[in-house]
Amino acid sequence: MEVLEREKLRPLPSQGQARVPGKSFHLCKNRRSFSIRLKEKIRKLLSREKGTVYKDPGGKVRVCLVYPNTYSVGMSSLGFQTLYSLFNGERYCVCERAFLPDKEDVRELREKNLKLFSLESETPLLEFDIVAFSVSFEEDYMNIPAILEMSGIPAFSSLRRARNHPLVMAGGCAVSLNPEPVADFMDLFFIGEAEGRIAEIIEYFFSAAGNKEKEEILEGLSRLAGIYVPSFYEFGYDGLRVASIRPIPGAVFPVKRARADAGGFPLPRSAVITPDTEFSGTSLIEIERGCPRGCRFCAAGFMYLPPRWGKKEDVKKGVESGLALSARVGLVGAAVSEYPDLKEILRPFSSKGEITLSSLRVDNIDYEMLSLLKEGGLRTVTVAPEAGSERLRRVINKDFSDEEILDSARCMARCGFKRVKLYFMVGLPAEKDDDCVKIAELSLKIKGILKGARLILSVNPFVPKPFTPFQWHAFLDIKTVEKRCGIIREMLKKEGGIEIKTMPLTNAIIQAYLSRADRRAGNLILEASRKGWRGVLKKEISNISECVYRERGEDEILPWDIVDTGLKKTYLWKEYRRGLEGKTTPPCDVGRCFRCGVC
Ligand code: SF4
């Protein structure tokens, strides 16, 4: 890879420099009006990073990879970090980063009419060939038009021209599930897993940009795997529902998600280590993708099926090199504790540095596993029973008995853990008040077993997600959610050492709306980016409520039907009905099972 690691910042290219060899683009007039304070701040951040990539931009496609939230949040995203490596791994591509500035910086940029710029070479976003958003969460959608406007780039794709503006694209978990709410801002989406797919995008862009109009470039790119160009599809509506999706002649329908299965599951890991993230100074490694257990609410589990595990030797090497770079290694995946050789991975490293896991499945917990993690420095054990009663856990296909959960708590107590975190949801399909009483009762029993340990309950409203069996289900009305959270609080209020954390309910409604909205949500997102969600919610409450609280019909066209993940809609519906009947479904049996359509 032609990379100059930790080299001094290169001088900025002269104004009006061609973005791709032989192609002349626009000038940026705001270079000298950068905020000195902001530049200083960014240089300080860069000085604390390990692994920053600086490449000579001459003759290369220039990509600005943007995380639509702050540096601290974005640098904690392994997906974002992986893309940074993948783009920079291409010979004819240079990839830099940009983030949503902190509040005071946004104010300064707006007041002084300054433009947002990249971290590595302090180049305005407007001067890049491609601005690529990596979007993990729906809550960040409002930051997309905000960042574009801060960069002097029109928010709507229809107002941008290839010769004046970068191509704007997005990928990541949230938009791969349902790209529609932000479709009007994007020239194209990358749907699915990017490993092995970046080269063809860069190669096509390298050969086409400058010679072709935007429509032609998009047309060429749309032939590549996982590429969705929203302007090539016309959505028809019947009131608030989607009545039809019509592709223009030649456009592929539906768009197949790209899957990184050629040559085995790659091992994404943190490219840049920094102390300024949520996972301060932690090297993250994805050891597993797609969960075999089929929990009916879980988008990450279904979206990335079939389940795939990194090779044991690669994981070991990854942990070793991670611990050489940082004091802590975080193993991540939709079902990390399902990794078949996990103890074998942990054993040699437990005394060499801290190894953390995103969360543990109750039925994977045993004394040896917890001891290895404790020895490796793990402070908090996180488990996710999700529901308080055995009945409701069958509905969501997370079929642990209360006794299994209590056994895992006994194991934690024996190992001497002082902090335990439990994830629960409120508002699940078929839930009754009594299920929330059971959350509190179960928590009290666990607290009793853990004695002096601190128990943290994360209790959040269930949000139905696309491409899960619960995608048709209505979000529970917020008054009932409030009441049920209240039951839990009331029952636990006198118990010391238990902390309850709940996301603000307004945020849950916004997330529920954006998860399943169609592309008409774009105008609302733009308005929210300028004035905040409060006013938008007030003005549009009936439309938003209809979207959030409506149960979808079996045959209804869903906005995300534009995407083909390989999952059969009929299978998901069957799973939904089985869930409501309290019937469980066994885990994946790769090689012998073909039921969901993915394998
Ligand atoms: S076909 Fe079977 S094994 Fe394959 S992803 Fe679907 S449920 Fe899992």
Residues whose N, C-alpha, C, O or C-beta is under 5 A from the ligand:
A	BS01	SF4	L305 P306 C588 D589 V590 C593 F594 R595 C596 G597 V598 C599
